[in-house]
Amino acid sequence: MATKKKQEPANESKLFTPYQLGPITLRNRIIRSAAFENMARSNAPTKELQDYHVSVARGGVGMTTVAYCAVDLSGVSFDGQLYVRPEIIPDMKKLTAAIHAEGAKASIQLGHCGNMTHFYTCHCMPVSADTWFNLYSPTIHRRLKVEEIHNLVKKFGEAVDWARECGFDCVEIHAGHAYLISQFISPRTNHRHDQYGGSFENRVRFMNEILDEVMAHAGKDMAVVVKTNMWDDCWHGSDIEEGIKVAKEIAKHKVHGIVLSGGTVSRSPMTILGGAMPYKTLAHYMNMKSFWWLKAALNIPGVHQIMLPTQPFKELYFMDKAKIFQKEISNVPLIYVGGVQSGDNCQQIMDEGFELFQIAHVLIKDPEFVHHVQENPHYHAGCGRSNYCVGRMYTLNMKCHECVERDGEVIPPRIKREIAKLEKDASISNGRK
Ligand SMILES: Cc1cc2nc3c(=O)[nH]c(=O)nc-3n(C[C@H](O)[C@H](O)[C@H](O)COP(=O)(O)O)c2cc1C
């Protein structure tokens, strides 16, 4: 991909200069993206979750984002996920203090999964913009009533106060990937005829009300970023034009950054993640209680190709689309995410004019990635993009297969063969040997 100007060594570039994100100062331009750790137990933080974020903070990121925390129990999609409640504040404080002690800022992703859950996990009938059947769980979900919508809007605001009390510097509102906010935005999932459905203005109303509330509660000391979809990449979902309109709506709230992602968890998950889903790994670890249907379906030959279509992996796979957004939105910093693998990738993002970017995969393999790039601007992390970490994450603590083996856990031979094949495929599609 062409760069605008000649590349300078990464360690002399703005990459390692501080950045003012609203009221907070990051020591550099690199943020650990929200990547679900599955390290909370009984929806509460653990030492393992803390140790992982401390390792990333020690590894040099400017800020680390604790992944998906639901604003309400009804919005939890995995047992190992956090949800906002007072009982866990003391342990969350320990987590943020430990991150701060390593010189990084701490952010938490706040959201509601809407229909991406089932009764066993969220302890109620799953809710969404509309009543329908979600094949992913599988589950019937019901349309939220207007007073329930108002209540959830308030919960987002309260969640910001809770995050502050826990010691976080920033909140990231999850408005993408076909979770609840984007279930309202997307014409695929919102068929309402009231003030929250139909026209674009009505479909973004829920998000706009949430962002009003979030910004009011964030006040002058909390940074706010919003993760949005550039496009849904599924039939009848929002396209790029609508994605731009949504980003412009977000910008009106004077949030401090917009993270540009894309894809739909239940239709095009690999658009979000890049590469192929390791479906044998997924089925191997998946437990029967929560995912019996998915586990059974994945064992039928050919089904995984329909359910989890591959997106041939390319480094910086969202760059072309992110640049379109860059031309359209200049009043709020845009945060790049997607396919960062090396120091050269980091430098290219800076050269393209982005001020900040996020990384998930590479920091799962190597929490010290940032230091390596500081020492060698051309450092390549060598993450093979088999997405083993994703396949495992649905059931166990999220880890790279290299770390799993280093820690003495055995990976069955057929899973190792799948990893090797997918790494080879990703390397070919990315044009590396
Ligand atoms: C294991 C794993 C879990 C993820 N969980 C989340 C999540 O909870 N919320 C979210 O917005 N994105 C999630 N993502 C997506 C990442 O935040 C990021 O957008 C995507 O992986 C692209 O960045 P990368 O190429 O640097 O990995 C996850 C990614 C991975 C690999």
The ligand as an ORCA input file, in Angstrom:
! r2SCAN-3c Opt
* xyz 0 1
  C      -9.658    -12.719     20.805
  C     -10.327    -11.463     20.344
  C     -11.418    -10.958     21.039
  C     -12.056     -9.785     20.623
  N     -13.060     -9.253     21.380
  C     -13.559     -8.036     21.064
  C     -14.469     -7.375     21.926
  O     -14.813     -7.859     23.005
  N     -14.940     -6.169     21.527
  C     -14.566     -5.579     20.344
  O     -15.030     -4.484     20.027
  N     -13.698     -6.171     19.515
  C     -13.166     -7.371     19.861
  N     -12.215     -7.935     19.063
  C     -11.768     -7.227     17.840
  C     -10.535     -6.395     18.133
  O     -10.777     -5.402     19.098
  C     -10.004     -5.706     16.859
  O     -10.997     -4.804     16.405
  C      -9.674     -6.700     15.739
  O      -9.094     -7.879     16.268
  C      -8.706     -6.093     14.740
  O      -7.487     -5.726     15.346
  P      -6.143     -6.645     15.207
  O      -5.958     -6.936     13.758
  O      -5.062     -5.796     15.783
  O      -6.384     -7.879     15.976
  C     -11.581     -9.114     19.472
  C     -10.473     -9.617     18.781
  C      -9.847    -10.769     19.206
  C      -8.650    -11.280     18.456
*
